[in-house]
Amino acid sequence: MRAEQERLNQQLLETAQRVQKSEAQMTLIESRRGELEAQERKVRASLAERRDQIAKLLAAMQRMGRNPPPVIVTRREDALAMVRSAMLLARAFPELKNEAEELSGKLNELVRVMADIRSESERLRSEKERYQEAKSWLASLMESKRRTLAERQRELEEVRRVATAISKSVSDLSDLITRLDRTVAEKTGLGDYEAEMRKQSAEATAPRSDGAGQAGTAPPSETRLAAPHAPQPAVALEPRGPLTGNPGRMKPAIPFHQAKARLPLPAQGKRVIAYGDKTQYGSTSKGIVIETRHGAQITAPCDGWVVYAGEFRSYGQLLIINAGDGYHVLLAGLSHIDVQVGQFVLAAEPVGTMAPEPPGKTQDSAPVLYVEFRKEGRPIDPDPWWFEDPQKVQG
């Protein structure tokens, strides 16, 4: 059963990554195609502005073709006609030649741009097929994940019921988080993890009384190396690398404060507001805002326990993850949330989606995801924690 859970989680992580990479590719292709379409409109507009000039050029060429100068001089009139034609051509031909070459260049440019647009459209069609295939497989995996949680359904349902009641009785987000933490900690592994973190913190700050430095006592470094039950790291810590670990883990791979420069951004898109920026309402942003595609896949930025998933005041659909040791991650602006209160999620695990594209051709703005990190209830700058894929978020 444990091996099956690990396999399922690994497939979830890999497939969610495929979906997000496909989203990035579609955005890139659409951007290139948009630039080409703008170029096509510019060339067509240039040709339209010169329509009269082009018509005169073509008419002159046709007249010359219908009434060319005589090739053989048999009469005096032929000679005069040839001289007059030669004089006219001497003046007109350079201008006609230049105009014809310019027109030919514009037409060739238009043909090339139209061919590039067709090529990008074909690439987009192929990418959409891959995207839909990955999305379908991801939906199947998530349904399998829900079935694995069936044995805990009664427990999770009780936690969800209490969380819903609490959310209706409070108006302050900090109060909501505090009360939800207690509820989830009582019912899940969050309580044990918090106790473990408190114990480690106490041991780290407690004065040493093991007689270190006395004669016959091994140096502290040697003692630690010889300890047979020293805790092993649950995650590979690569310099500036992403967070990786056992996909079957049921607690954070490493403490949150050690995960700087290793957490995955939750969405593909463009960062439109950074932490500390002024918002349109004149206040200072306590998090970051990412503009995403319609229907974009959202993933968990970190390991942790879901303490809230649902509507809350002006936040709309709100997801709150307790990462342990006083850290929380808030995601707001989702259209649909796929995880439950009390559930443990892995970094990069799919947790929800953004609003789908509205029917018909509209000019509605793209959906935006709000991401906020908190430490002991206070918003903090999330930037030091991100392992940024250059293709994932621009801006």
C-alpha positions in Angstrom: 0.0 0.0 0.0 2.8 2.4 0.9 4.6 1.7 -2.4 1.4 2.2 -4.3 1.0 5.6 -2.6 4.5 6.6 -3.5 4.0 5.6 -7.1 0.8 7.6 -7.3 2.2 10.7 -5.8 5.2 10.5 -8.1 2.9 10.3 -11.1 0.9 13.2 -9.8 4.0 15.4 -9.5 5.3 14.5 -12.9 2.0 14.9 -14.7 1.3 18.2 -13.0 4.7 19.4 -14.2 3.9 18.2 -17.8 0.6 20.2 -17.7 2.3 23.4 -16.5 5.1 23.1 -19.1 2.5 22.6 -21.8 0.8 25.7 -20.5 4.0 27.6 -20.8 4.6 26.4 -24.4 1.0 27.4 -25.4 1.5 30.8 -24.0 4.8 31.2 -25.9 3.4 30.0 -29.2 0.3 32.2 -28.8 2.6 35.2 -28.1 4.7 34.5 -31.2 1.6 34.0 -33.4 0.2 37.2 -32.0 3.3 39.1 -33.0 3.2 37.6 -36.5 -0.5 38.5 -36.9 0.3 42.1 -35.9 3.1 42.0 -38.6 0.6 40.7 -41.2 -1.9 43.5 -40.4 0.9 46.1 -40.7 2.0 44.8 -44.1 -1.6 44.6 -45.4 -2.2 48.2 -44.1 0.9 49.3 -46.0 -0.3 47.7 -49.2 -3.8 49.2 -48.7 -2.4 52.7 -48.3 -0.6 52.4 -51.6 -3.5 50.9 -53.5 -3.8 53.8 -55.9 -0.1 53.9 -56.5 0.0 50.1 -57.2 -3.0 50.5 -59.6 -1.2 53.1 -61.6 2.0 51.0 -61.7 0.1 48.0 -63.0 -1.8 50.1 -65.5 1.4 51.6 -66.9 2.9 48.1 -67.2 -0.2 46.9 -69.0 -0.2 49.9 -71.5 3.4 49.2 -72.3 2.6 45.6 -72.9 -0.3 46.4 -75.2 1.4 49.2 -77.2 5.2 48.5 -77.1 7.6 50.7 -79.2 8.4 49.3 -82.7 11.3 46.9 -82.9 12.1 47.6 -86.6 12.2 51.0 -88.1 10.5 51.0 -91.5 9.1 54.5 -91.4 10.0 57.9 -90.1 7.1 57.7 -87.7 8.5 54.5 -86.3 11.8 56.2 -85.5 10.1 59.1 -83.8 7.9 56.7 -81.8 11.0 54.7 -80.7 12.7 57.9 -79.7 9.7 59.1 -77.7 9.3 55.7 -76.1 13.0 55.6 -75.2 12.8 59.0 -73.7 9.7 58.1 -71.6 11.2 54.8 -70.5 14.4 56.5 -69.5 12.5 58.7 -67.1 9.8 56.1 -66.0 11.7 52.9 -65.9 13.8 53.5 -62.8 10.7 54.7 -60.9 8.7 51.7 -62.2 11.5 49.3 -61.4 11.9 50.6 -57.8 8.2 50.6 -57.2 7.9 47.1 -58.6 10.7 45.8 -56.5 9.2 47.4 -53.4 5.8 45.9 -54.1 7.4 42.5 -54.7 9.2 42.7 -51.4 6.0 43.6 -49.5 4.1 40.7 -51.1 6.9 38.3 -50.4 7.0 39.5 -46.8 3.2 38.9 -46.5 3.5 35.4 -48.0 6.3 34.6 -45.5 4.4 35.9 -42.5 1.2 34.0 -43.5 3.3 30.8 -43.8 4.8 31.4 -40.3 1.3 32.0 -38.9 0.2 28.7 -40.3 3.2 27.0 -38.9 2.7 28.4 -35.4 -1.0 27.5 -35.5 -0.1 23.9 -36.3 2.4 23.9 -33.4 -0.3 25.3 -31.1 -2.8 22.6 -32.2 -0.3 19.9 -31.5 0.6 21.4 -28.1 -3.1 21.6 -27.2 -3.5 17.9 -27.9 -0.5 17.1 -25.6 -2.0 19.4 -23.0 -5.4 17.8 -23.1 -3.9 14.3 -22.9 -1.8 15.4 -19.8 -4.9 17.0 -18.2 -7.0 13.9 -18.7 -4.3 11.7 -17.2 -3.9 14.1 -14.3 -7.7 14.0 -13.6 -7.5 10.2 -13.5 -4.6 10.3 -11.1 -6.4 12.8 -8.8 -9.4 10.6 -8.7 -7.2 7.7 -7.7 -5.7 9.9 -5.0 -9.2 10.7 -3.7 -10.0 7.0 -3.5 -6.8 6.4 -1.4 -8.2 9.0 1.1 -11.5 7.2 1.4 -10.5 5.3 4.6 -9.9 8.7 6.2 -13.0 10.3 4.7 -15.0 10.3 8.0 -12.1 11.9 9.8 -11.5 14.5 7.0 -15.2 15.2 6.8 -15.3 16.1 10.5 -12.4 18.4 10.1 -14.0 20.0 7.1 -17.3 20.5 9.0 -15.5 22.2 11.9 -13.4 24.4 9.5 -16.6 25.5 7.7 -18.3 26.4 10.9 -15.2 28.4 12.1 -14.9 30.3 8.8 -18.5 31.5 9.2 -18.0 32.7 12.7 -14.8 34.8 12.2 -14.1 37.8 10.0 -10.3 38.1 10.6 -8.0 35.9 8.6 -5.4 35.6 11.4 -8.1 34.4 13.8 -9.3 31.9 11.2 -5.8 30.5 10.8 -5.1 30.2 14.5 -8.4 28.3 15.2 -8.0 26.1 12.2 -4.5 25.1 13.1 -5.7 23.8 16.5 -8.4 21.8 14.9 -6.3 20.2 12.2 -3.4 19.6 14.6 -5.7 17.5 16.8 -6.9 15.3 13.9 -3.8 14.9 11.7 0.0 14.5 11.7 0.4 18.3 12.0 0.2 18.0 15.8 3.0 15.4 16.0 5.1 17.4 13.5 4.7 20.6 15.5 5.7 18.8 18.7 8.7 17.4 17.0 9.7 20.9 15.8 9.3 22.3 19.3 11.5 19.5 20.7 14.2 20.1 18.2 14.1 23.8 18.9 14.4 23.2 22.7 17.3 20.8 22.2 19.1 23.2 20.0 18.9 26.0 22.6 19.4 24.0 25.7 22.7 24.4 27.5 25.0 21.3 27.1 25.5 19.2 30.3 27.1 16.1 28.7 30.6 16.8 30.2 32.0 17.8 26.8 35.6 18.8 27.1 36.4 16.5 30.1 39.3 14.2 29.9 38.6 10.9 28.1 35.5 12.4 26.4 35.3 12.4 22.6 35.0 15.7 20.9 31.4 16.7 20.1 31.9 16.3 16.3 33.1 12.7 16.8 30.2 12.0 19.1 27.7 13.1 16.5 29.3 11.1 13.8 29.2 8.0 15.9 25.6 8.3 17.0 23.8 5.2 15.7 20.4 6.8 15.5 21.2 10.2 14.1 18.2 11.5 12.0 18.7 11.2 8.3 17.7 14.0 5.9 14.4 13.3 4.2 15.3 15.4 1.1 18.1 15.9 -1.3 19.6 19.4 -0.8 21.2 20.4 -4.1 22.8 23.9 -4.2 20.1 26.2 -5.6 18.2 23.1 -6.7 14.5 22.3 -6.4 13.0 20.5 -3.4 13.1 16.7 -3.9 12.3 13.9 -1.6 10.4 10.7 -1.0 7.0 11.1 -2.7 5.5 8.9 0.0 6.4 11.2 2.8 3.7 12.3 5.3 5.5 15.3 6.8 7.6 18.1 5.4 10.9 16.9 3.8 12.8 19.7 5.6 11.8 22.5 7.9 10.4 25.5 6.0 13.1 27.9 6.9 15.7 25.6 5.3 13.8 25.4 2.0 14.9 28.8 0.7 15.6 28.8 -3.1 14.0 25.4 -3.4 10.2 25.9 -3.5 8.3 25.7 -6.8 6.2 28.5 -7.9 2.5 27.5 -7.9 1.6 28.6 -11.4 2.8 29.4 -14.9 2.3 33.0 -15.8 3.5 36.6 -15.5 4.1 38.2 -12.1 2.2 41.5 -12.2 2.6 42.5 -8.5 5.5 41.8 -6.3 5.7 41.8 -2.5 5.8 45.3 -1.2 4.4 46.9 -4.4 1.7 49.5 -4.3 -1.7 48.1 -5.3 -4.5 49.8 -7.3 -6.1 50.6 -4.0 -3.1 52.4 -2.6 -2.1 49.8 -0.1 1.1 47.8 0.0 0.9 44.2 -1.3 1.5 41.5 1.3 2.1 38.9 -1.3 2.7 38.4 -5.0 0.1 38.3 -7.9 0.6 36.0 -10.9 -1.4 36.4 -14.1 -2.2 32.9 -15.4 -3.9 31.3 -18.3 -7.6 30.5 -18.1 -7.9 27.1 -16.5 -4.3 27.1 -15.4 -3.1 24.2 -13.1 -2.1 25.4 -9.6 0.3 23.3 -7.5 1.3 23.5 -3.8 4.4 25.7 -3.3 5.5 23.6 -0.3 4.9 20.5 1.8 2.2 20.9 4.5 -1.2 20.3 5.8 -4.3 21.9 4.3 -6.0 23.9 7.1 -8.5 25.6 4.9 -10.0 25.1 1.5 -13.0 27.1 0.4 -14.7 30.5 0.2 -13.6 33.2 2.7 -14.7 36.8 2.6 -13.2 38.9 -0.2 -10.5 36.3 -0.9 -12.9 34.1 -2.8 -11.7 30.5 -3.1 -8.9 30.4 -0.5 -6.4 27.6 0.2 -4.2 27.8 3.3 -1.3 25.4 3.9 0.4 25.0 7.3 4.0 24.3 6.5 5.0 23.8 10.2 7.1 25.9 12.6 4.7 28.9 12.3 4.8 29.2 8.5 1.7 29.4 6.4 1.1 29.7 2.6 -2.1 31.3 1.3 -3.3 30.9 -2.3 -6.3 33.0 -3.3 -8.1 33.5 -6.6 -8.6 29.8 -7.6 -11.8 28.8 -9.3 -11.7 25.2 -8.1 -9.8 23.5 -5.2 -9.0 19.8 -5.4 -7.7 19.1 -1.9 -9.4 18.7 1.4 -8.9 20.2 4.8 -6.7 18.0 6.9 -4.9 16.5 3.8 -1.1 16.5 3.6 0.2 17.8 0.3 3.6 17.7 -1.3 5.4 20.6 -2.9 4.4 20.7 -6.6 1.3 18.5 -6.0 -1.8 19.7 -8.0 -4.2 21.5 -5.6 -6.6 23.4 -7.9 -7.3 25.3 -11.1 -8.0 28.9 -12.2 -11.2 30.1 -13.9 -11.8 28.5 -17.3 -12.0 30.6 -20.4 -15.5 32.2 -20.7 -17.6 31.1 -23.7 -17.5 33.2 -26.8 -15.0 35.9 -27.9 -14.6 38.3 -25.0 -12.0 40.7 -23.8 -12.1 39.6 -20.2 -8.8 39.9 -18.4 -6.8 36.8 -17.5 -7.3 35.3 -14.0 -4.8 36.2 -11.3 -3.4 34.1 -8.4 -2.5 35.7 -5.1 0.3 34.1 -3.1 1.2 35.1 0.5 3.7 33.6 2.9 3.2 34.2 6.7 5.4 33.6 9.7 3.7 33.6 13.1 0.7 35.4 11.5 2.7 38.1 9.8 3.2 38.4 6.0 6.8 37.9 4.8 8.5 38.3 1.5 8.2 34.9 -0.4 10.9 35.7 -3.0 13.9 34.1 -1.0 12.0 30.7 -1.1 11.4 30.4 -4.8 13.3 28.1 -7.1 12.4 30.0 -10.2 12.2 28.1 -13.5 12.9 30.9 -16.1 10.1 29.5 -18.2 7.6 29.4 -15.4 7.0 33.0 -14.4 8.0 36.1 -16.3 8.1 39.6 -14.9 
